[in-house]
Each structure stands twice: as C-alpha cells, then as structure tokens.
Amino acid sequence: MGGGPAVESYRILKVKPNSPSSDIPIEEMLDFLIHSTEVNGAYTKFDDYVAANENKEIELTFFNIASQKEWKHKMMPKKWEGSGLIGVTLHPETYQDAHNKVIHILDVMVDSPMHKAGFKPYSEYIIGTRDLTFEDVHDFTEFIQSNNNKPVDLVVYDSKEQTTRVRTLVPNSQWGGAGSLGGEVGFGYAHSLPVRKSKAAAEDKSDDESKTEEAKATKETAKEQTEGSIEMSGISEEDILIGSKEPAKAAEL
C-alpha cells in the first residue's frame, strides 16, 4: 500500500550562539524541526540532507507547539566555530501531541521547594529539562524522586506572559511540609498547553476583558483539578514512583 512521504520531527533543545541557526527566531523546547524524507524522489534523512547542502541555501520547516502553527525559514548549512553545520541540538520526537506532554502547575504551597523556585499556579507549564522531556506525570515524579536534594533546571512556559524561562528546583522531602515539592500538578488533555494568541491581539484587550478571562480560566482550572492531576505534597507509591528518567538521546547538527 502506498502512502505519503515519511516525516522526521525533532524537538529543538538548544540553539548554539553564533551558529548558522542563531539568527533564526527559534524558541528552544517549543519549536520542532520537521523534515520530509522524500527529497527529489529519493529517501533522504535530515542529517544527510543538511550535509548534502553545505554552503547552499535551504528552507527549513518548523512547528511551534505553543502557537500550533507551522512556519518556514531559509538558512545556509556551513562550517562554523562550533560542531555541526547548523548549530542546533535536536531530539527525535513527535510534534503532533507534544503540547499534551507538559506538566501543568496547579497549586504551590508557601515556603515549599516549588514556591522558592518561583513557580506560579495555573499559568505555568513544565516542558522538561535541557536534556529530557516527560512522557507522562509518572516520568516526572520518577525524575523528582531520583533528584531529591539536588538542584534541577526545568524549562517552564508561562502562558500568560507567553515566554519560556528556566527555573531551578531543589526537591526536598524535609522542607517543613509534606512531600518533596509542595504543590499539585496536572497532566494530559485537560492540562495541555493553551494555544498562544498573538501578542498584538493580547495587547488590544482591555483590563476588564483580561480580568474576566483570567477569572474564567481559574474557575475552569479548578474544575479540571479533579481529573488528570496529581498532588505532590505527599510521597507514596501512587504519586511519587521510585526510579530515574534517562536523558534523551540528542543529536548535534
């Protein structure tokens, strides 16, 4: 049976400074690079495609999981002071459901490790670390359990500010309250990344409209907490599993 050309997709973990890709408006962790393996009628993997077009202008296709939009940009693979020809670190991963594989912050207890790291409930979503992403909430809890009393850098998306940042979290089972994080998180369809609105549209809203929408979102989120959420205030076999998450295998191109 025939079908369309195969597609490779890679999450862009890092863009190296001063690399051929550094001038492209890529959002690390949110943008995926998409490559059709059928090039001029022949099967061509992305790394081979890049190598075959050294010092030639090519057009790359990207997909942003926050805006849920595809976009394109031209660039020229070439040797530079760093490794690879385009200067990015990629992890093979499907982009179609990546917006569902995030950890939604629902509640943060005062003086808890999450509170000290600066996490904000409702608007913030953990995308992963610079080395790995989480397939489900159990991957996340395993990762937290295996890093007790160790600082971990988590890439966080703020849906209100529409920006990403890195928050350093130190899980501590003896912080003074129950559990090692002191908060509640959600995972799954009900807690997926909200589709990003254009900044121009957001700026056009009046304060009253923004407050009304924020109150509505808060109410809806409270309802969602009863499904697909997991409380991180206590440690048990049900919510904090013992184990560790191996770093994702990434490629530098």
Salt bridges, closest charged atoms under 4 A:
GLU27 OE1 - ARG196 NH1 2.77
GLU28 OE1 - ARG130 NH1 3.07
GLU54 OE2 - LYS79 NZ 2.77
GLU70 OE2 - LYS72 NZ 3.80
GLU93 OE2 - ARG11 NH2 2.74
GLU93 OE1 - HIS91 ND1 3.17
ASP97 OD2 - LYS101 NZ 3.62
GLU124 OE2 - ARG165 NH1 3.37
GLU124 OE2 - ARG167 NH2 2.72
GLU135 OE1 - LYS101 NZ 2.95
ASP139 OD2 - LYS245 NZ 3.28
ASP158 OD2 - LYS120 NZ 2.77
ASP158 OD2 - ARG165 NH1 3.58
GLU161 OE2 - LYS120 NZ 3.27
GLU161 OE1 - ARG165 NH2 2.72
GLU213 OE1 - LYS197 NZ 3.63
GLU213 OE1 - LYS205 NZ 2.89
GLU214 OE1 - LYS160 NZ 3.67
GLU252 OE1 - LYS16 NZ 2.76
